[in-house]
Amino acid sequence: MSAAPPLKLEWRTSSSFDWEIKVGVRTFKLHKCVLGEGTRSSGFFMAAFNEQFEASGSDLTALLPAVCHDHIETVIDFIYGQEINIDSDNCVVLYKIADALQIDALLPIALASIRSSDRSDCIKIFRIAVDLDIAIEVIEVILYAMRLSDMAKLASTADAYSNQVWSLLFKHYTQKVEEVRVTSTLRSPHLTSSFENGVRRLVINQDVCQFQEVDPVGISSCAVRLVKTNTCYGMAIGVSRHDANLFTKDRYQEWHNPGVGGFVGLKGCWGLSIHKNKLICEGAVIADTRCKSEFFEGKVIRMDLNMEEQTLRFLCQDQDGKMELGVIQAGFSRYASLMFTVSACCHACELQVLHCCLSETQYELS
């Protein structure tokens, strides 16, 4: 005797309904036993059944914002045990409906989708969340994943947010400005980092540091003071692919070589080799700065990465003024994520990250 097929709940074609839901101009004919019981039930409907025992339906038109009305079918499908698609286009709206209807099973699923959304969608998700007056802790989840450049864009429209949302945005923006991303797998104290008075101090030895993600569409600028360069032939500053795999011992041995010029001599890396005094594009020399390596000590080097023009520009500044060191032209926009990066090999070199500015316009060094 074969097993009975699994029970499949279907609301669209059922004729034995006992509860109606009205949302805008649409009416949905459903079942109280499904809405108010089971692992995907709604606390809102259960309360409605108990409080209005003679009633036969609920009008959700005023309870749910208009933008939610077109998504109520998806939520009903979920309650009835069906698989639903949740993505960056509907995750916030589904969270709002689940919260309003007290569907505890849907809330963590929608929140997980919000948390895992692509970073390029964060501004869109944030704005929807603010418009729907989503809980502040959910907005914080969105801000935690957001790029600094996107936060800067949101900050320019501060009047659109409540004081609570604006305070949260400002807190996360300030934290990200002060953060430095230090990633290393080498098993010794090769790098120390501290932050004080708006300046990030890095002391680096036999290591690479990716310290700031660049804007994938605009202009990203970074100013670094080379406090102590010694005679390190691995010292370099520039940009690397986030996934360039710079932090293994094998990769360290590749760029720990006088002929390579630091991390900029590797695939997926571009920048200025301080020891070689040259601009290098994935190992190929692009330009000679005609400066001796000791020239750079104490100087401020500014990098401007322009994704529209596909250029990485280097400027040097000291008390005598500014000097252009050269420009690297490459297909930077082909890569999903790029990082401002520094490296040093044999001696304890010191750098100060003075500015990281991700915006549509370049800035002048003070």
C-alpha positions, -999 to +999 in steps of 0.1 A: +000+000+000+016+033-011+019+062+013-006+090+010+007+121-007+017+150+016-011+175+025-008+205+003-027+236+014-041+258-014-060+290-008-066+303-043-089+275-054-105+264-021-142+269-017-144+260+021-131+293+034-142+308+067-122+341+069-118+370+044-089+394+043-094+427+026-063+447+014-071+478-007-096+467-034-087+430-032-103+403-010-086+370-001-107+340+011-088+320+036-090+296+065-088+304+102-072+271+111-042+280+089-040+317+097-041+312+134-024+279+141+007+261+131+044+270+128+037+299+103+006+313+120-001+350+126-006+363+161-026+392+146-052+369+132-053+346+163-061+377+184-087+388+158-104+354+160-106+356+198-117+392+200-143+391+172-158+357+174-188+368+153-167+385+127-159+368+093-129+389+081-102+415+086-095+447+067-057+453+065-059+483+042-052+509+070-028+486+089-004+480+061+013+508+041+002+510+004+036+497-008+029+464+011-005+457-006+010+441-037+031+417-015+003+403+007-001+373-016+035+363-010+029+364+027-003+343+024+017+317+004+043+316+032+016+310+059+001+282+038+035+265+037+046+273+002+081+284-008+085+321-015+112+342-031+128+369-009+153+393-024+165+429-021+133+441-038+108+427-013+128+417+019+120+450+037+083+450+027+079+414+038+096+422+071+071+450+076+041+428+069+055+400+091+060+425+119+025+440+116+008+406+114+030+390+140+043+362+118+072+351+139+084+324+114+088+350+086+106+377+106+140+360+109+139+349+072+132+384+060+159+398+083+184+373+070+177+384+035+181+420+045+214+412+061+227+392+031+216+416+004+242+429-020+260+460-008+251+478-040+214+476-029+219+490+006+208+526-002+176+513-018+169+490+011+177+517+036+153+542+020+125+516+019+131+507+055+129+544+066+097+550+045+081+520+062+092+530+097+110+497+102+124+490+136+156+509+143+175+477+150+168+465+114+180+499+100+212+493+120+217+460+103+214+478+069+239+505+079+264+479+092+267+464+057+267+498+039+297+512+021+312+545+034+305+562+001+268+553+002+266+566+038+281+599+026+253+601-001+226+595+025+241+621+049+236+647+022+198+643+026+197+644+064+165+663+065+146+633+052+152+613+084+140+613+120+165+623+147+168+587+157+176+575+122+200+604+116+218+598+149+223+561+139+235+570+104+260+595+119+273+569+144+279+543+117+294+568+093+318+581+120+328+545+129+335+536+093+356+567+088+378+557+118+379+520+110+409+505+093+406+471+076+436+451+086+437+416+072+467+394+077+475+357+081+512+360+089+519+346+123+539+373+139+534+410+151+540+424+116+515+453+119+503+476+146+475+501+141+462+530+162+438+559+156+441+593+172+430+628+163+416+618+130+449+601+119+454+563+114+490+553+123+503+521+107+536+505+116+541+477+091+569+451+087+568+421+063+532+425+056+504+439+035+474+460+047+442+466+028+428+496+048+399+511+028+374+500+002+371+523-028+339+537-043+329+514-073+314+542-093+328+576-082+362+591-072+380+577-042+409+597-027+434+587+000+463+607+015+491+588+032+522+603+050+553+582+047+567+588+081+595+562+081+605+544+049+640+531+058+655+512+029+626+488+025+624+474-010+589+460-004+573+493+005+545+503-018+512+521-017+483+518-042+452+497-049+446+460-049+417+437-057+399+427-025+403+390-036+439+394-046+449+368-020+479+389-007+480+375+027+496+340+023+532+332+029+536+322-008+524+356-019+546+373+006+576+355-009+566+367-044+567+405-036+594+402-009+620+407-037+640+437-048+630+432-084+592+432-077+587+465-058+562+454-032+526+442-036+522+464-067+543+439-086+515+412-083+485+405-104+454+425-094+476+453-079+485+488-090+505+516-074+538+533-064+568+513-054+588+535-030+620+515-034+619+514-072+605+550-075+581+538-102+544+534-109+537+498-115+506+482-130+503+445-122+540+440-124+546+462-154+564+496-150+542+524-163+562+555-153+594+566-135+589+593-109+625+603-112+627+605-074+651+587-051+635+565-025+647+587+004+628+616-012+595+602-001+602+600+036+581+625+054+561+634+023+523+631+019+512+610-011+477+614-024+460+587-045+429+595-066+411+566-082+386+577-108+364+549-118+348+568-147+382+577-163+398+544-152+428+562-137+448+560-105+466+593-100+495+600-076+504+634-061+532+643-037+529+672-013+553+688+012+561+723+024+573+732-011+540+724-027+525+696-048+541+675-075+524+651-098+541+617-098+521+601-126+490+583-136+481+546-140+454+538-166+438+504-162+404+486-163+396+492-126+358+490-132+361+453-142+365+444-105+338+442-079+358+455-050+391+473-048+410+484-016+436+511-009+466+491+002+502+494+016+530+469+020+565+468+036+590+440+040+622+440+060+621+471+083+594+486+105+580+512+082+555+538+095+526+555+076+498+578+086+465+576+068+454+612+068+422+611+047+400+586+030+374+605+009+349+586-012+328+610-032+320+623-066+346+651-064+383+652-055+395+671-025+425+693-018+451+684+009+453+709+037 
